[in-house]
Amino acid sequence: MAAKNILHMLTPHKHVSPFDVNMALDAGYDSVTPYEEVTLEEVTDLVQDVIFSRPPDRGVNSAVFFGGDDAVLALDMIEAAKNALVPPFGCNIMADPAGSFTTAAAMVALVEKKLKDEKGKSLSDVSIAVFGATGVVGYCAAVIAALEGAKVKIVGYSGIERVQKRADEMKERFGAEVEPADGSSDEKNTAIVKDAEVVFSAAKAGVQVLSLKQLQAAQHLLVAADANAVPPLGLEGIDVMANGEPIEGTNALGIGALAVGPLKSNTEQGLLKRMIEAGEPQSLDFRDAFQLARKLAS
């Protein structure tokens, strides 16, 4: 009898994400079991229960998925899960907290494609301003872009201290060099985007980050992408369905949240399927999500 593909879905929250449950079942998992209000300290025992319940050759049919809404905590949980493995016993490991890993991957991949196809540039050629970079999507987008060689500036709304800590963390954890920036006023944000060639907006839903006037003042802007689909949009003048449409009064192209969405969903489902189909256990985070999103976007 073929081994059942079982996904154990862990979250530090009260509930797992119904979105992720649907994704996993549609990807082909036979069973998805939720574990809620899980702490970092509990990960080791849970993962070892998963791996020791099946013989080593069945480890590839077991998977642990980390949700929540904290990118750093999810990455810490991945590390705890990897450290809990006892070869030859293993399992698949994946995280996508609040869909942030796959959303960031999809947003960066779409921008990369527009830069290449329409502007003749790569990520390594451009300067990028990431608004909302202390949040899960912006954090991952900033690291992905920096690791691809972009000159990345991460913008904080409550002064420089918090965003400086994020910048230090990105360098320590990933070797990603980013520059923190104070975005606590409209004037400061206007100055930040003045020299930016790419803008990522990943602030919380319903918050306008930049006005159309500010985007029009960004004379070097090539592409701007917004992860927010809730009015008012993060970037004024970019329709939620935009997928490379010109931004009024600029030479730049806009990418809206609902253009990012399909690629995000395909990326998440693709990673879930990869764990089912793999011959050896996988460990997947936002860097794997970007490689897949890049392939799907090309």
Sequence and secondary structure as in RCSB ss.txt:
>XXXX:A:sequence
MAAKNILHMLTPHKHVSPFDVNMALDAGYDSVTPYEEVTLEEVTDLVQDVIFSRPPDRGVNSAVFFGGDDAVLAL
DMIEAAKNALVPPFGCNIMADPAGSFTTAAAMVALVEKKLKDEKGKSLSDVSIAVFGATGVVGYCAAVIAALEGA
KVKIVGYSGIERVQKRADEMKERFGAEVEPADGSSDEKNTAIVKDAEVVFSAAKAGVQVLSLKQLQAAQHLLVAA
DANAVPPLGLEGIDVMANGEPIEGTNALGIGALAVGPLKSNTEQGLLKRMIEAGEPQSLDFRDAFQLARKLAS
>XXXX:A:secstr
     EEEEE SSSS  HHHHHHHHHHT SEEEEE S  GGGHHHHHHHHHHTS GGGGGGEEEEE SS HHHHH
HHHHHHHHH BTTB  EEEE GGGHHHHHHHHHHHHHHHIIIIIS  GGG EEEEETTTSHHHHHHHHHHHHTT 
EEEEEESS HHHHHHHHHHHHHHH   EEEEE SSHHHHHHHHHT SEEEE   TT   B HHHHHT TT  EEE
E   SSS SBTT  TT EEEE TTSS EEE HHHHHHHHHHHHHHHHHHHHH SS  EE HHHHHHHHHHHH 
